[in-house]
Amino acid sequence: MSKTYFEDLNNLTKSKEKVVRNVLRNIENQSTQKNKFNWGYSIVTLIVTGCMFLFIFTQINNYPKHTANDVPILDKNFYEINIKSQIHQNTLSVEEAKYKAFNDTLQLDADYAYALSKGIVLTENEINKKEEEFLENLQELKQDPKKWEDFKELLGVLKLSEQQIIDQYLKPQAIKTAAFDRLVSDYSKQHKDAYELHVRTSLEQNAMNYLNEKYPEKIANLQRAYNIPKNQKK
């Protein structure tokens, strides 16, 4: 074998080695770049995922607690609607109608406030269900021409539209009623030997005591505004 052949072979071997080194270097470079890309992609993914979880947590934390239970109590407009509605029925004297409407509304507020104090948090489903019941009653009222005419006359007295009476009166009343119904249901489950009527009566008394202790001045102001006697019997 000639010397030239050995030199050619040696050059070929070196050439192969060079090619192998270049290939390995390219592989290492690609691996490094890939690792850098993977790290960058992982960081971006982590940030996006974290933002998504933060957004979901914020939505869950804020909903429906605030919107479901944020209904005012001892609101003069609400009492005004109830008192005028009772007087409009013309089945009692004006003084008796005012007293009955005032105390019925006060009990409703007491029940609601007491339910919230016991940690009741309504779901949208509970609110929607109770609102549907109230709206169904309104639809039934429309089926009776005389009652519907009386109702439209009442809206004129109140200076409210049908939608306004729904928003300002029926929906708040639905929420307040739903909250107390849940409280009664929870207590009835805890005290299975007690009749629900007894549970409700006991809770109503506790609720009224709670409201009188917590808001004595507001209640007194409303009583003075409508000239409601404190000790008159229902």
Legacy VTK file of the C-alpha trace (Angstrom):
# vtk DataFile Version 3.0
C-alpha trace
ASCII
DATASET POLYDATA
POINTS 234 float
0.000 0.000 0.000
1.531 3.256 -1.065
2.360 6.159 1.183
-0.050 8.331 -0.770
-2.859 5.961 0.081
-2.022 6.136 3.800
-1.970 9.895 3.608
-5.299 9.889 1.810
-6.693 7.440 4.330
-5.386 9.530 7.193
-6.887 12.648 5.665
-10.163 10.773 5.213
-10.081 9.649 8.863
-9.405 13.183 10.027
-12.160 14.393 7.765
-14.562 11.866 9.312
-13.472 12.864 12.794
-14.051 16.492 11.905
-17.481 15.666 10.549
-18.310 13.703 13.722
-17.124 16.588 15.921
-19.237 19.041 13.939
-22.265 16.797 14.218
-21.783 16.384 17.971
-21.302 20.118 18.383
-24.501 20.801 16.444
-26.378 18.292 18.568
-25.071 19.896 21.770
-25.998 23.358 20.512
-29.480 22.215 19.561
-29.912 20.522 22.931
-28.818 23.678 24.741
-31.151 25.841 22.685
-33.986 23.374 23.246
-33.382 23.398 26.984
-33.406 27.181 26.996
-36.632 27.156 24.994
-38.185 24.599 27.342
-37.249 26.668 30.391
-38.670 29.785 28.805
-41.838 27.986 27.763
-42.238 26.502 31.256
-41.897 29.898 32.895
-44.455 31.460 30.552
-46.835 28.535 31.122
-46.406 28.862 34.885
-47.174 32.581 34.781
-50.264 32.127 32.589
-51.538 29.267 34.757
-50.978 31.304 37.899
-52.927 34.225 36.454
-55.784 31.911 35.489
-55.984 30.445 38.992
-55.858 33.938 40.505
-58.703 35.079 38.245
-60.835 32.011 39.058
-60.172 32.384 42.801
-61.155 36.058 42.676
-64.398 35.264 40.870
-65.311 32.479 43.301
-64.414 34.604 46.310
-66.543 37.516 45.159
-69.494 35.604 43.729
-72.193 35.043 44.748
-71.594 36.160 48.364
-71.834 39.858 47.762
-74.549 39.960 45.079
-76.686 37.280 46.638
-76.926 38.782 50.111
-76.471 42.504 49.580
-80.072 43.600 50.246
-80.689 46.568 52.567
-82.759 46.219 55.727
-84.854 48.871 57.457
-85.085 50.666 54.127
-87.768 53.378 54.243
-88.811 52.876 50.605
-89.502 49.199 51.253
-91.683 50.074 54.264
-93.430 52.777 52.238
-94.460 50.254 49.587
-95.716 47.758 52.143
-97.688 50.294 54.191
-99.336 51.946 51.188
-100.175 48.526 49.747
-101.831 47.450 53.002
-103.812 50.680 53.261
-104.861 50.318 49.612
-106.501 46.962 50.361
-109.038 48.857 52.479
-109.770 45.874 54.721
-108.477 47.547 57.893
-108.517 51.029 59.302
-105.598 53.205 58.291
-103.945 52.891 61.689
-104.422 49.118 61.801
-103.146 48.773 58.240
-100.029 50.817 59.000
-99.317 48.820 62.132
-99.782 45.451 60.450
-97.696 46.361 57.395
-94.937 47.874 59.520
-94.627 44.864 61.804
-94.819 42.344 58.970
-92.017 44.187 57.185
-90.016 44.498 60.395
-90.284 40.744 60.933
-89.120 40.106 57.378
-86.074 42.321 57.950
-85.399 40.660 61.291
-85.552 37.184 59.750
-83.166 38.198 56.982
-80.676 39.968 59.238
-80.696 37.057 61.682
-80.141 34.533 58.890
-77.103 36.479 57.677
-75.762 36.680 61.236
-75.851 32.877 61.317
-73.677 32.648 58.228
-76.365 31.957 55.639
-75.013 32.590 52.121
-77.493 32.096 49.314
-76.635 30.630 45.945
-77.890 32.102 42.698
-80.014 28.992 42.222
-81.797 29.561 45.549
-82.430 33.205 44.731
-83.653 32.465 41.210
-85.995 29.759 42.472
-87.595 32.056 45.051
-87.837 34.937 42.579
-89.599 32.640 40.119
-92.171 31.780 42.800
-92.905 35.465 43.404
-93.114 36.225 39.689
-95.456 33.274 39.169
-97.748 34.797 41.790
-97.654 38.056 39.830
-98.579 36.209 36.641
-101.488 34.534 38.420
-102.643 37.973 39.542
-102.800 39.034 35.913
-105.237 36.217 35.178
-107.848 37.821 37.426
-109.079 41.030 35.703
-110.358 42.663 38.905
-107.226 41.915 40.932
-105.062 43.087 38.067
-106.966 46.366 37.807
-106.552 46.851 41.553
-102.846 46.121 41.230
-102.419 48.639 38.407
-104.270 51.184 40.535
-101.840 50.446 43.369
-98.897 51.021 41.022
-100.401 54.428 40.280
-100.618 55.199 44.002
-97.020 54.083 44.512
-95.913 55.892 41.339
-94.003 52.813 40.240
-93.983 50.747 37.053
-94.449 46.985 37.062
-90.715 46.473 36.547
-89.879 48.893 39.349
-92.119 47.053 41.803
-90.390 43.833 40.794
-86.895 45.269 41.263
-87.546 47.357 44.380
-89.959 45.077 46.206
-90.477 41.540 44.875
-86.826 40.635 44.325
-85.570 41.950 47.703
-88.487 40.224 49.412
-87.643 36.984 47.598
-84.039 37.117 48.802
-85.015 37.889 52.391
-87.555 35.075 52.406
-85.128 32.596 50.834
-82.455 33.372 53.443
-84.771 32.710 56.368
-86.227 29.587 54.720
-82.705 28.193 54.473
-82.039 29.012 58.135
-85.230 27.215 59.167
-84.315 24.237 56.979
-80.806 24.019 58.465
-82.111 24.173 62.026
-84.819 21.602 61.284
-82.156 19.191 60.025
-80.144 19.708 63.206
-83.194 19.241 65.443
-85.076 16.430 63.748
-87.394 15.856 66.703
-88.781 19.414 66.541
-91.665 20.427 64.305
-90.683 22.885 61.599
-93.434 25.260 62.718
-91.964 25.350 66.219
-88.489 25.893 64.796
-89.745 28.748 62.629
-91.627 30.411 65.497
-88.606 30.184 67.789
-86.251 31.563 65.131
-88.622 34.427 64.341
-88.612 35.456 68.001
-84.826 35.219 68.158
-84.616 37.221 64.948
-86.781 40.027 66.296
-84.750 40.167 69.504
-81.566 40.317 67.421
-82.880 43.174 65.255
-84.112 45.215 68.244
-80.764 44.854 69.984
-78.705 45.669 66.903
-80.725 48.502 65.329
-82.830 50.168 68.074
-82.356 53.715 66.755
-83.185 52.871 63.137
-86.333 51.032 64.211
-87.382 53.942 66.433
-86.844 56.397 63.567
-89.083 54.337 61.275
-91.750 54.071 63.958
-91.745 57.849 64.396
-91.810 58.419 60.635
-95.041 56.425 60.281
-96.426 57.158 63.742
-96.447 53.475 64.661
-97.375 52.769 68.319
-94.960 50.423 70.069
-97.370 48.361 72.136
-100.449 48.039 69.952
-101.543 44.431 69.463
-101.494 42.972 65.969
LINES 1 235
234 0 1 2 3 4 5 6 7 8 9 10 11 12 13 14 15 16 17 18 19 20 21 22 23 24 25 26 27 28 29 30 31 32 33 34 35 36 37 38 39 40 41 42 43 44 45 46 47 48 49 50 51 52 53 54 55 56 57 58 59 60 61 62 63 64 65 66 67 68 69 70 71 72 73 74 75 76 77 78 79 80 81 82 83 84 85 86 87 88 89 90 91 92 93 94 95 96 97 98 99 100 101 102 103 104 105 106 107 108 109 110 111 112 113 114 115 116 117 118 119 120 121 122 123 124 125 126 127 128 129 130 131 132 133 134 135 136 137 138 139 140 141 142 143 144 145 146 147 148 149 150 151 152 153 154 155 156 157 158 159 160 161 162 163 164 165 166 167 168 169 170 171 172 173 174 175 176 177 178 179 180 181 182 183 184 185 186 187 188 189 190 191 192 193 194 195 196 197 198 199 200 201 202 203 204 205 206 207 208 209 210 211 212 213 214 215 216 217 218 219 220 221 222 223 224 225 226 227 228 229 230 231 232 233
